[in-house]
Amino acid sequence: NVEALPEQQCYQLSLKRETKTGLVDDQTPDLPFGEMEKKSSYVFDKPDSEDAIIYDCKEGESPTTSMVTAGSIVKLVERITYHEYSDNIFTSAFLLTYQSFMNATEILDLLDNRFHMPRPANPSKQQMAKFQSTLMIPIHLRIVNFLRTWLNAHPTDFITDTDFQEKFSELIQSWAEENALLKQAVDGLKKTLEKKLMVPLPTPECRFIGFMYEEPTDDTEQPQNQLLNFEDELIAKQFTLIEQNF
């Protein structure tokens, strides 16, 4: 088995040159997919650097398996679509906070850019098969799985913006047409969106923190509700609803 190379190496243009005898130049890296096509519009081909992404690395840990503490928008999207493994904790944190530094349409644009990654320029059948199985298909599936998580966890991001809904639907349809392996997953996304659109948004009365006030039932003195008397989870849910919809 050939050991998988770091992701950034797979995206960089390989300088590998093969002679007529098939020998590889020792002065250039031997990447598993051969020479990669040039694609200036692709933004995910930059290696990690302290200016682009910061990890909370503990002693003996690899940066790729450590918690991300800060990063550029491109590196954050790259992280949620990393081909080797998924990071559910990071994805949840990203979805809760992304509106403070970017909008939903920008996410879709970056996901589309990520989807259309550079491909091997003149690969053999084995090289193309390896590229598809170890890089392209895993990233495509990460993208679709991220959208499924987003749609299920934060449906109001989709429901309240019809232009975003239209772009989302057109984009996932185009992906399914380019990669037939995604058709079933894309069909599932469409059905999920349809179901979410049928559910009415909560009214302001339901969103307001009315649980903190209770009408007295008789003339006896009622104990006053204090914020700290309520469960942490209930308080968190109420504030999240307010943040999302007010």
Residue pairs with C-beta under 8 A, 6 or more apart in sequence:
2 32
2 130
4 84
4 134
5 31
5 32
6 64
7 78
7 82
7 83
7 84
8 45
8 46
8 47
8 48
9 29
9 31
10 31
10 32
10 33
10 135
11 36
11 42
11 44
11 45
11 117
11 118
12 36
12 45
12 47
13 35
13 36
13 38
13 118
14 28
14 29
14 31
14 33
14 34
14 35
14 36
15 28
15 29
15 35
16 24
16 25
16 28
16 29
16 30
16 31
16 34
16 35
17 24
17 25
17 28
18 24
18 25
19 25
24 30
32 127
32 130
32 131
32 134
33 120
33 123
33 127
33 128
33 130
33 131
33 135
34 120
34 121
34 122
34 123
34 124
34 127
35 120
35 121
35 122
36 118
36 119
36 120
36 121
37 118
37 119
37 120
37 121
38 118
39 45
39 116
39 117
39 118
41 113
42 113
42 116
42 117
42 118
43 74
43 110
43 113
44 74
44 77
44 78
44 113
44 114
44 117
45 118
46 52
46 74
48 63
48 75
51 72
52 71
52 72
52 74
52 75
53 68
53 70
53 71
53 72
53 75
53 76
53 79
54 68
54 69
54 70
54 71
55 63
55 66
55 67
55 68
55 69
56 66
56 67
56 68
56 69
57 63
57 66
58 66
64 82
64 84
67 89
67 90
68 76
68 79
68 90
71 79
73 101
73 102
73 106
73 110
74 110
76 94
77 107
77 110
77 111
77 114
78 114
79 87
79 90
80 87
80 90
80 91
80 94
80 142
80 146
81 111
81 114
81 139
81 142
81 143
81 146
82 142
83 134
83 135
83 138
83 139
83 142
84 138
86 142
86 145
88 149
91 146
91 149
92 149
92 153
95 149
95 150
95 153
95 154
98 104
98 107
104 157
104 161
104 164
105 164
105 167
108 164
108 167
108 168
108 171
111 143
111 146
111 147
111 171
112 171
114 139
114 143
115 139
115 140
115 143
115 175
115 178
117 135
117 136
117 139
119 131
119 136
120 127
120 128
120 131
123 131
137 179
137 181
140 175
140 179
140 181
140 182
141 182
141 185
143 175
144 172
144 175
144 182
144 185
144 186
144 189
145 185
147 168
147 172
147 189
148 185
148 188
148 189
148 192
150 157
151 158
151 189
151 192
151 193
151 196
152 192
154 244
155 196
155 199
156 201
156 244
156 245
157 164
158 164
158 165
158 168
158 193
158 196
158 197
159 165
159 196
159 197
159 201
160 201
165 193
165 197
168 193
169 190
169 193
172 186
172 189
172 190
173 186
175 182
175 186
176 182
176 183
176 186
176 187
201 245
202 241
202 245
204 245
204 246
207 241
207 242
207 245
207 246
208 242
209 238
209 239
209 242
211 230
211 234
211 238
212 225
212 227
212 230
213 225
214 222
214 225
216 222
227 235
